[in-house]
Amino acid sequence: MKHSRWAATLVAAGIVAAGLSGCSSSSGGGSSDSLTVQDYYAEPQAGQMKAIYDSCASQLGVKINIVHVASNGLIAKVLQQVSSKTMPDVLMLDNPNVQQIAASGALAPLSQFGITGDGFAKGAVSAGSYNGKLYAVPPVLNSISLFYNKDILSQAGITPPKTWDELAADAKQLTKPGRYGFAFSAANTGEGTWTFLPFMWSNGGDETNIATPQTAQALQYLTGLVSSGSASKSVVNWTQADVNDQFIAGKAAMMINGPWQIPALDKAGVHWASVSIPTREAGQTVVSPLGGETFSVPNTGHSASMKKAAQFVSCLTNDQNEATKAANEDAVPSRTDAAAKFASSNPELASFVSIVADGRSRTAQLGAKWPATETAIYTAVQAAITGEASPQAALQQAQSQISK
């Protein structure tokens, strides 16, 4: 899912290892003088992160061996490493995967090293926690917002919408031959669910039971934008990248997307801005899903290296390194104080700072059971938008599949 820009360009297959001391095994060696760091970055993020890794290694007086793995099959690989006792010293995980790996006993609670959730966005703490204990922390976070073409809206005399009614009216007015007023991804992947969650959550819907009136109302709203012609029927096939392409080409005046699209927008010379996704009623708080990779300390059994690994994780999430990583990736520092400073110097990302502050972890309610619900949600979204079923019927069918 491209809610994480850098995760979309990961190593395609196999393992590529590089580090200050050359290639190495992927397992932690037990020495506090050398740490193995396993992530799934590819260029340019791999090079950007290596600079941060090197800085932390220098401060701690350790050498690091960096192991890049493919994202496909990552969890299966990590579980195999748990079984074979070949876990790295520092492990990066996408935040929705933390609870599953923590449940296996593979990770050490960070509190035993003095790392707490104090100062982090509440959603970041939730995403990195399992059974009330913090196991992983993210240096940066991202989410989604409403992007709009400033030129198109200005010419139409429209200000960015704040409510569902305003979004529907504006999208209708902005729809012209060759251009839709609004674009979003309703693909039959996690991207479809990712886009729907702000509408569901902000309207009082909940993933513990998706067959509720609040969730049906949210799905009816999005379905109506398509059936009215303000959004394309092709949204069921569009990835977030496809949506961005439509926006860049001037074929959509507004879109739901994330900050990882900013480089492409700027390169294309689009005059854009972003605001929080509209809510049903004015004044409601928009609740959006949080994306972002976390860093954890595997339970290798080597106390000295685990302590040093925790210091390394703490270094990765200090204010300076969070700000550097956020600037590199058009993301938001996960520490609230760092995020506030970042917003003042990066006004184009200010809306995302407030969105992240109220953001929600996808696994907060369901933990390791989230993937099944994620699939059920995008399946229901597809069924409703294509007219296969009414929003309520689609959600009831999806909930029945979850409950089996």
Backbone torsions as a table, in degrees:
resi	resn	phi	psi	omega
1	MET	NA	133.6	-176.8
2	LYS	-87.9	38.9	168.1
3	HIS	-81.3	-2.5	175.7
4	SER	-129.8	101.7	-172.0
5	ARG	-54.3	-45.8	-175.7
6	TRP	-72.2	-24.6	178.7
7	ALA	-73.2	-14.7	-177.5
8	ALA	-81.6	-12.7	-178.0
9	THR	-119.8	40.4	-175.0
10	LEU	-76.0	170.0	176.0
11	VAL	-56.3	131.5	-172.8
12	ALA	-69.9	-36.0	-179.0
13	ALA	-163.5	160.5	175.1
14	GLY	75.6	-167.8	-178.6
15	ILE	-128.3	131.7	176.7
16	VAL	-117.6	119.6	-177.8
17	ALA	-113.6	134.4	176.0
18	ALA	-151.0	153.0	179.9
19	GLY	-175.6	-173.9	-177.4
20	LEU	-66.9	-26.0	-178.0
21	SER	-115.4	22.5	175.5
22	GLY	86.6	-166.5	-176.3
23	CYS	-71.2	151.4	-178.2
24	SER	-154.8	173.4	172.5
25	SER	-66.2	158.6	179.6
26	SER	-85.2	-2.3	-178.0
27	SER	-92.9	148.4	175.3
28	GLY	-66.2	137.9	-174.5
29	GLY	-88.4	-9.4	179.6
30	GLY	88.9	-9.7	179.0
31	SER	-89.1	137.2	178.6
32	SER	-81.6	-1.6	178.2
33	ASP	-90.4	-12.6	-177.3
34	SER	-143.4	134.5	-179.6
35	LEU	-123.9	137.4	172.2
36	THR	-97.4	124.3	-179.0
37	VAL	-112.5	120.3	-179.1
38	GLN	-108.4	123.3	177.0
39	ASP	-138.0	-176.2	176.1
40	TYR	-129.1	41.0	177.4
41	TYR	-83.0	150.8	169.3
42	ALA	-128.6	172.1	-179.1
43	GLU	-67.6	145.4	5.7
44	PRO	-86.6	-6.2	-175.7
45	GLN	-64.8	-33.6	-179.7
46	ALA	-60.3	-43.9	179.2
47	GLY	-68.3	-39.1	178.6
48	GLN	-64.4	-41.3	179.9
49	MET	-72.3	-31.8	179.0
50	LYS	-60.2	-37.2	178.7
51	ALA	-62.8	-39.8	177.9
52	ILE	-70.7	-43.5	176.4
53	TYR	-55.9	-48.0	-177.2
54	ASP	-61.6	-39.4	179.5
55	SER	-62.8	-45.3	179.3
56	CYS	-66.8	-39.6	178.8
57	ALA	-61.6	-41.2	179.2
58	SER	-63.9	-42.7	179.8
59	GLN	-63.9	-34.6	-176.9
60	LEU	-91.8	-8.1	-179.9
61	GLY	70.1	38.4	179.1
62	VAL	-126.1	160.1	170.5
63	LYS	-97.8	148.4	178.8
64	ILE	-122.3	144.3	172.2
65	ASN	-113.2	115.8	-176.6
66	ILE	-95.8	126.7	179.0
67	VAL	-117.9	115.8	176.3
68	HIS	-96.5	126.1	178.4
69	VAL	-117.4	161.2	177.5
70	ALA	-73.1	146.5	178.7
71	SER	-71.5	-35.5	177.9
72	ASN	-64.1	125.1	179.8
73	GLY	78.3	11.7	-176.8
74	LEU	-58.8	-47.3	-175.8
75	ILE	-65.1	-41.7	177.3
76	ALA	-60.1	-39.2	179.4
77	LYS	-65.7	-44.6	-179.2
78	VAL	-62.6	-42.7	178.7
79	LEU	-63.9	-34.5	175.7
80	GLN	-66.8	-38.6	177.5
81	GLN	-64.6	-36.0	176.8
82	VAL	-61.8	-46.6	-178.1
83	SER	-64.2	-39.2	-176.8
84	SER	-91.5	3.1	179.5
85	LYS	56.6	45.3	178.3
86	THR	-123.5	35.5	-179.6
87	MET	-69.1	146.3	175.2
88	PRO	-72.5	172.3	178.2
89	ASP	-77.0	-36.2	179.0
90	VAL	-127.8	127.5	-175.7
91	LEU	-122.1	126.3	173.7
92	MET	-93.0	134.7	177.9
93	LEU	-134.9	145.1	170.2
94	ASP	-66.3	141.8	-169.5
95	ASN	-58.4	-31.7	178.9
96	PRO	-68.9	-12.8	-177.4
97	ASN	-94.4	-8.6	-173.9
98	VAL	-60.1	-46.4	-174.6
99	GLN	-63.6	-38.3	179.6
100	GLN	-63.2	-44.1	-178.7
101	ILE	-72.5	-37.8	177.4
102	ALA	-63.2	-37.5	-179.8
103	ALA	-63.9	-24.8	179.9
104	SER	-77.7	-8.8	-177.6
105	GLY	85.8	8.3	-174.2
106	ALA	-77.9	-19.9	-173.7
107	LEU	-112.1	149.0	177.4
108	ALA	-93.0	137.8	175.1
109	PRO	-60.7	131.5	-176.1
110	LEU	-70.0	-19.5	-179.6
111	SER	-62.7	-26.9	-179.7
112	GLN	-70.6	-10.2	176.1
113	PHE	-110.4	8.2	178.4
114	GLY	85.3	9.8	178.6
115	ILE	-94.0	123.4	178.7
116	THR	-121.6	176.6	178.5
117	GLY	-86.4	4.6	-179.2
118	ASP	-59.0	129.1	177.6
119	GLY	91.4	-12.3	179.2
120	PHE	-90.9	154.0	173.3
121	ALA	-56.9	142.4	-174.6
122	LYS	-59.9	-35.4	178.8
123	GLY	-67.4	-32.0	178.0
124	ALA	-66.0	-41.1	179.1
125	VAL	-66.3	-43.0	179.2
126	SER	-61.4	-43.3	-178.2
127	ALA	-65.0	-31.9	-176.9
128	GLY	-94.4	7.4	-175.3
129	SER	-110.7	153.5	175.6
130	TYR	-145.4	127.7	-178.6
131	ASN	50.8	40.7	174.9
132	GLY	81.6	2.3	179.8
133	LYS	-116.1	141.7	-179.2
134	LEU	-86.8	124.6	-177.7
135	TYR	-116.2	-17.5	-176.4
136	ALA	-154.6	150.6	178.1
137	VAL	-133.3	142.7	178.9
138	PRO	-97.9	137.1	173.7
139	PRO	-69.1	-36.7	-179.3
140	VAL	-138.5	163.2	179.1
141	LEU	-132.8	160.9	172.4
142	ASN	-145.3	169.4	178.0
143	SER	-158.6	-156.8	-179.4
144	ILE	-128.3	156.3	-180.0
145	SER	-147.6	-177.8	176.1
146	LEU	-95.1	112.2	174.0
147	PHE	-90.3	145.1	176.0
148	TYR	-141.0	150.0	176.9
149	ASN	-81.7	112.0	-174.7
150	LYS	-61.8	-37.6	-179.0
151	ASP	-65.5	-45.4	-177.6
152	ILE	-65.1	-45.6	-179.4
153	LEU	-67.2	-37.4	179.9
154	SER	-64.8	-43.7	179.9
155	GLN	-63.4	-29.9	-179.9
156	ALA	-89.1	-3.6	-179.0
157	GLY	69.9	31.9	-176.1
158	ILE	-110.8	134.7	172.2
159	THR	-97.0	154.6	-176.7
160	PRO	-55.3	132.8	-177.6
161	PRO	-69.9	149.7	178.6
162	LYS	-117.2	-18.6	-179.0
163	THR	-124.3	166.0	177.9
164	TRP	-60.6	-42.0	-179.4
165	ASP	-62.4	-41.9	179.3
166	GLU	-66.1	-41.4	178.7
167	LEU	-62.1	-43.9	179.9
168	ALA	-63.7	-44.0	-179.6
169	ALA	-66.3	-42.7	-179.8
170	ASP	-67.1	-42.5	179.8
171	ALA	-61.8	-39.2	178.3
172	LYS	-64.6	-44.3	-178.9
173	GLN	-66.9	-33.5	-176.4
174	LEU	-83.8	-10.6	179.6
175	THR	-77.4	122.1	-179.6
176	LYS	-134.8	169.1	174.6
177	PRO	-54.6	124.2	179.8
178	GLY	85.4	1.4	-179.5
179	ARG	-148.3	131.1	172.5
180	TYR	-95.1	152.0	179.5
181	GLY	-73.4	-26.5	-170.9
182	PHE	-147.2	142.8	178.5
183	ALA	-138.1	144.9	177.6
184	PHE	-159.0	165.2	178.2
185	SER	-96.2	124.6	173.1
186	ALA	-123.7	36.8	-176.5
187	ALA	-65.4	158.4	178.4
188	ASN	-84.5	53.1	175.6
189	THR	-141.3	-179.2	176.9
190	GLY	-58.8	-22.4	178.4
191	GLU	-64.6	-34.0	177.6
192	GLY	-65.7	-42.2	177.0
193	THR	-66.3	-44.7	-179.2
194	TRP	-54.1	-41.6	180.0
195	THR	-72.1	-34.1	-176.8
196	PHE	-76.8	-29.5	-172.6
197	LEU	-54.1	-43.3	179.8
198	PRO	-60.2	-35.5	178.6
199	PHE	-70.0	-40.6	179.8
200	MET	-69.2	-53.8	-176.0
201	TRP	-64.3	-44.9	-177.1
202	SER	-65.7	-20.0	179.2
203	ASN	-95.9	7.2	178.1
204	GLY	92.7	5.1	176.5
205	GLY	-73.8	162.6	-174.4
206	ASP	-146.7	141.9	-177.0
207	GLU	-73.7	-13.3	178.0
208	THR	-70.5	-21.6	173.6
209	ASN	-154.6	104.2	-174.7
210	ILE	-85.8	-7.3	-179.1
211	ALA	-93.0	55.3	179.9
212	THR	-113.6	160.4	177.9
213	PRO	-59.0	-35.5	-178.8
214	GLN	-65.2	-43.4	179.1
215	THR	-70.4	-38.8	177.9
216	ALA	-63.1	-38.2	178.5
217	GLN	-63.7	-40.3	178.7
218	ALA	-65.3	-42.1	-179.9
219	LEU	-70.2	-36.5	176.4
220	GLN	-61.2	-38.0	-179.7
221	TYR	-63.1	-50.6	-179.4
222	LEU	-64.8	-39.7	177.9
223	THR	-60.6	-38.3	179.5
224	GLY	-65.6	-33.8	177.9
225	LEU	-64.2	-34.0	178.4
226	VAL	-77.9	-47.1	-176.8
227	SER	-65.4	-26.4	178.9
228	SER	-80.5	-11.0	-179.8
229	GLY	90.7	2.8	179.1
230	SER	-78.8	-18.3	174.5
231	ALA	-132.6	150.6	-175.9
232	SER	-73.2	146.2	173.3
233	LYS	-65.3	-16.9	-179.2
234	SER	-74.3	-3.3	179.8
235	VAL	-57.5	-25.5	-179.4
236	VAL	-71.3	-13.4	178.6
237	ASN	-109.2	-10.1	-172.9
238	TRP	-86.1	130.8	167.5
239	THR	-81.0	174.8	176.2
240	GLN	-64.2	-33.6	176.9
241	ALA	-65.7	-39.5	177.3
242	ASP	-62.9	-41.8	178.7
243	VAL	-60.7	-43.2	179.1
244	ASN	-63.4	-38.0	177.8
245	ASP	-62.3	-40.9	177.8
246	GLN	-62.3	-41.5	-179.3
247	PHE	-66.4	-44.7	179.7
248	ILE	-62.7	-38.8	-178.2
249	ALA	-76.1	-1.5	-179.0
250	GLY	77.9	14.5	-179.7
251	LYS	-91.3	-0.2	175.2
252	ALA	-146.2	133.5	-178.5
253	ALA	-85.1	-28.7	179.5
254	MET	-138.4	154.9	178.3
255	MET	-154.3	157.7	169.3
256	ILE	-96.5	124.3	179.6
257	ASN	-163.9	-177.4	-176.1
258	GLY	-117.6	171.0	-175.2
259	PRO	-67.8	-15.0	176.8
260	TRP	-66.2	-12.9	177.8
261	GLN	-86.5	-9.4	-174.2
262	ILE	-58.5	-44.5	179.0
263	PRO	-56.3	-41.3	179.4
264	ALA	-67.4	-38.3	178.6
265	LEU	-64.9	-44.4	-179.6
266	ASP	-67.5	-39.7	179.2
267	LYS	-62.1	-35.7	-179.5
268	ALA	-80.8	-6.9	179.0
269	GLY	75.2	23.1	179.0
270	VAL	-74.4	132.8	175.0
271	HIS	-87.0	96.3	-172.7
272	TRP	-120.0	163.9	169.1
273	ALA	-151.5	168.3	179.9
274	SER	-138.2	150.8	177.3
275	VAL	-139.3	169.2	177.0
276	SER	-61.4	149.7	177.3
277	ILE	-63.5	132.2	-178.7
278	PRO	-57.3	149.6	176.3
279	THR	-108.4	166.4	-176.7
280	ARG	-60.4	-42.8	179.7
281	GLU	-122.2	150.6	178.8
282	ALA	-62.2	139.0	176.7
283	GLY	92.3	-12.1	176.4
284	GLN	-70.5	151.8	177.8
285	THR	-87.5	126.4	176.5
286	VAL	-77.4	133.0	179.8
287	VAL	-115.7	112.3	-175.6
288	SER	-114.6	155.7	179.5
289	PRO	-74.0	148.5	179.5
290	LEU	-99.8	133.7	172.2
291	GLY	-112.7	162.4	177.7
292	GLY	140.4	144.4	179.6
293	GLU	-84.6	147.7	179.3
294	THR	-115.7	159.5	176.2
295	PHE	-119.2	137.9	-175.1
296	SER	-134.8	169.4	178.0
297	VAL	-114.9	105.8	178.4
298	PRO	-63.1	151.7	-179.7
299	ASN	-83.6	76.3	-176.2
300	THR	-79.9	-17.0	-177.7
301	GLY	89.3	-4.2	179.1
302	HIS	-100.9	97.8	-170.9
303	SER	-60.4	-40.0	-177.6
304	ALA	-65.8	-45.5	-179.1
305	SER	-71.6	-31.9	177.5
306	MET	-66.2	-39.8	177.5
307	LYS	-63.3	-43.2	179.0
308	LYS	-67.2	-37.2	178.1
309	ALA	-62.7	-39.2	178.0
310	ALA	-64.9	-38.1	176.4
311	GLN	-64.3	-36.0	178.1
312	PHE	-65.3	-45.4	178.1
313	VAL	-61.9	-41.2	178.2
314	SER	-62.0	-38.5	178.0
315	CYS	-65.3	-41.3	-179.8
316	LEU	-60.5	-27.4	-175.9
317	THR	-108.4	23.3	172.2
318	ASN	-78.7	166.4	-172.8
319	ASP	-57.4	-42.9	-176.3
320	GLN	-65.7	-47.2	-178.2
321	ASN	-69.7	-33.7	175.2
322	GLU	-63.8	-43.1	-179.8
323	ALA	-64.7	-39.3	179.1
324	THR	-64.3	-48.2	-179.4
325	LYS	-64.6	-39.7	179.3
326	ALA	-62.4	-42.2	179.1
327	ALA	-66.2	-37.8	179.4
328	ASN	-64.4	-34.1	-168.1
329	GLU	-117.0	9.5	-178.0
330	ASP	52.6	46.7	180.0
331	ALA	-118.5	-167.8	-176.7
332	VAL	-125.9	130.8	175.7
333	PRO	-55.4	142.0	-177.0
334	SER	-80.7	-18.3	175.6
335	ARG	-83.5	131.6	-172.7
336	THR	-63.1	-39.3	178.9
337	ASP	-65.6	-43.4	178.8
338	ALA	-65.0	-36.6	179.6
339	ALA	-65.2	-40.0	179.8
340	ALA	-63.9	-42.5	177.8
341	LYS	-65.9	-39.3	-179.3
342	PHE	-63.3	-40.2	-178.9
343	ALA	-63.2	-37.1	-178.0
344	SER	-68.0	-29.9	-179.7
345	SER	-99.2	-6.6	178.7
346	ASN	-133.6	69.9	-173.3
347	PRO	-59.3	-26.7	-179.4
348	GLU	-67.7	-17.5	179.1
349	LEU	-105.8	5.2	-175.8
350	ALA	-58.6	-38.1	-179.1
351	SER	-63.8	-34.7	180.0
352	PHE	-70.4	-29.9	178.1
353	VAL	-62.4	-45.0	178.8
354	SER	-70.3	-35.2	178.5
355	ILE	-64.0	-45.2	-179.6
356	VAL	-64.0	-35.8	-179.1
357	ALA	-59.5	-32.9	179.3
358	ASP	-103.3	7.3	-176.1
359	GLY	-68.3	163.9	-173.9
360	ARG	-131.4	140.2	175.0
361	SER	-72.9	137.3	179.4
362	ARG	-70.2	-23.0	-178.1
363	THR	-98.8	5.3	-174.9
364	ALA	-58.0	-39.2	-176.1
365	GLN	-91.9	-39.0	-169.3
366	LEU	-109.8	-12.7	-179.6
367	GLY	59.5	-130.9	-176.7
368	ALA	-68.2	-10.5	178.8
369	LYS	-85.3	-3.0	-176.9
370	TRP	-58.2	-44.1	-175.4
371	PRO	-53.0	-38.3	-179.8
372	ALA	-65.9	-38.8	178.6
373	THR	-71.8	-37.1	176.5
374	GLU	-56.9	-45.0	178.5
375	THR	-64.2	-42.3	-179.4
376	ALA	-63.0	-38.4	-178.6
377	ILE	-66.3	-49.8	-177.8
378	TYR	-69.0	-26.1	175.1
379	THR	-66.2	-42.0	178.5
380	ALA	-67.7	-40.0	178.5
381	VAL	-60.2	-44.5	179.2
382	GLN	-63.0	-44.8	-177.8
383	ALA	-62.5	-39.3	-178.5
384	ALA	-71.3	-45.8	-176.1
385	ILE	-68.4	-35.0	179.3
386	THR	-79.6	-8.0	-180.0
387	GLY	84.5	9.4	179.5
388	GLU	-66.6	-31.6	179.4
389	ALA	-153.6	159.0	174.1
390	SER	-69.0	157.5	178.8
391	PRO	-52.9	-46.0	-178.8
392	GLN	-64.0	-44.7	-179.4
393	ALA	-65.7	-40.0	179.6
394	ALA	-62.5	-41.4	-179.6
395	LEU	-71.1	-37.4	178.0
396	GLN	-64.6	-41.2	177.7
397	GLN	-64.0	-42.9	179.8
398	ALA	-64.3	-41.5	179.6
399	GLN	-65.2	-36.6	179.2
400	SER	-64.7	-33.5	177.2
401	GLN	-68.9	-38.5	178.7
402	ILE	-65.3	-38.9	-173.0
403	SER	-77.1	-10.4	-178.4
404	LYS	-67.6	NA	NA
